[in-house]
Amino acid sequence: MTHLTVYHEHDPVRPELATGDPIVLAGHLAMAGVLFERWPAEHPLPPDAGSDAVLAAYAAPIARLKGARGYRSADVARVPRGVPDAAALRAKFLDEHTHTEDEARFFVEGSGAFYLHLRPRVLRLVCEAGDLLSVPAGTPHWFDMGADPHFTAIRFFTRPDGWVAEPTGDPIAARFPAYEGPEAI
């Protein structure tokens, strides 16, 4: 279930808000300038579906979002359950960073957690199949795919180099609860 938890940046133990209510969740994200929508993730994918198959299955919503938001390209990040070196892959995104363009993803399978550092708050948004999220350029954030990751997400870009992570150097991510999967919410 899509879920939002709001923390004060200096208190990662006691959440100020925890909700799965889609209206409350979307309202909090909109106030922070974050695009969040629920789309139908209605195309079941076979376990061996490659990027081309995923992009073809969702061609119509991809085209709509590209037209509406000016994205020029899309690709697929697919991490199947049981992937080798899951710990190293997970660690790659666990440090706070920014991008020079929006980080937009549409989850078509599985789940993962985005942590948005919106001083003085940290918002943890657990995304699942059907969630479209666009984190504005320059927003400090990190992503946790969990210890046993499983997700497929379509990523949108305006420039090929725009999604390069720029670390902030802030160790804040290590203080917040890790994402352990949808069953742990």
Order of alpha helices (4+ residues) and beta strands (2+ residues): beta-beta-alpha-beta-alpha-alpha-beta-alpha-beta-beta-beta-beta-beta-beta-beta
